[in-house]
Structure formats: C-alpha cells, structure tokens
C-alpha cells in the first residue's frame, strides 16, 4: 500500500463496506482473482482518527537501555568490517569494537533524550484508524464487482427520517432523506392551539414578561352641571331734576 501518489484519483462507486481493513483486503483479492482490473479498485477509509498509544515512561535508564540495543548492532557492524579487513584479528579486538559500539549507542540515546525530555517523557506509538472501509470500483467494472461480492457486502442504507417529528438534540436531519415516491407517509399531527392564560386577580401581581389585556372601562358618567348664579342688576339712576330759577 503506497501512501505517496500525488493527487488522489477517482474512487468510483461503493460496492462493499467493512468494519476491518483485513476484510476489505480479502474482498479486493476476490475481485482481482476474478479478472476485475486492479486499477479500478480502491479501498477508502471513512471516519479517520489518529490514536496515540502510550507504551511506557521514558527516562535516562530507558534511554540508555534502548541505546545499548542499537549500539550492539552498530558494534557488530564495525567488528565485521575489522574482521573482514584483517582475518588474523584477535577475539579481543572483536569484543572491544562491540563494546565501543554499545557505548556510542548509549551516549547518543542519552543525549537525544536530554534534548527532548522537556517536551515529552514517555514513549508512544501513533496509529491512524478508520471507522469503516469502503471498497470502490470504477463504473466500467461496477456491475461485475457487485455480482462477485453479492448483496451480503452491500453498503448500509441509512434509515428514512420522519420529518414530522422534531429531531433530537445534536441530531442532523438530511432534507434529501425524504420518503420515496409511492411510500406511505403518516401525516404529522395537527398543532395544539395554545390556551390563553386568565388575567391575574386584583391582588395577584402579573408575572415577568406576561402581557395583560386592558379591561374595557364602563360607560363614562357625565360630569354634574355646575350651578351658575345670575349676575346682579346694576342700580337704577335717579331722575334728573330741573334747575330752579
């Protein structure tokens, strides 16, 4: 399986879906043995996630131990070069070269650990895991691959969604997953009308945010007519008298 290939090519249509990569490999082997072109087949991982498994704690002792193992291999390589260069070399030279290789491996491992110990002090293995694997085939070989794998390996069909009921919290409803033509669909229940709340009594204060309809006022009483006293009459002028001679 090659991870380098530049831009991804066309995947084609899905003919089978598996929960493990080994099962997808077996189906690909079945298709290839039945003369389906290998260039038309692809395994597509869906729902990829990275999982880092912690294998142990990293310290100076662990670093020295792993460096010693690598140093043994390095010492064997150097010792083999000395033995091939001088066939009459003594056994002490072979052992000495191996010990030097072990020391160099331990020293290099301790130095590298002292550099990275501030960032991490544990050892781990990282894996990329998929939820399921789809076996896809190009359209020119789709019908033949479908017949070879059979309906048992067909991809799962999502259940139809009843758009009449509200979705659960966090559930995403696909508008395209409506019922097929000719399929019976139960009508949604009619909405229940909201009952108006009675107005609070005179001694009960209204609740926060509650709107109270104003009560119609009774017929207005006309104001009482005011009694106005008549204005007083002016006094009569005395008659004028003739002047005496």
Buried (B, 14 or more C-beta within 10 A) or exposed (E): EEEEEEEEEEBBBBBBBBEEBEBBBEBBEBBEEEEBEEEBBBBBBEEEEEEEEEEEEBEEEBBBEBBBEBBBEBBBEBBEEEBEEEEEBEEEEBEBBBBBBBBBBBEBBBEEBEEEEEEEEEBEEEEEEBEBBBBBBBEEBBEBBBEBBEEEBEBEEEEEBBBEEEEEEEEEEEEEEEEEEEEEEEEEEEEEEEEEEEEEEEEEEEEEEEEEEEEEEEEEEEEEEEEEEEEEEEEEEEEEEEEEE
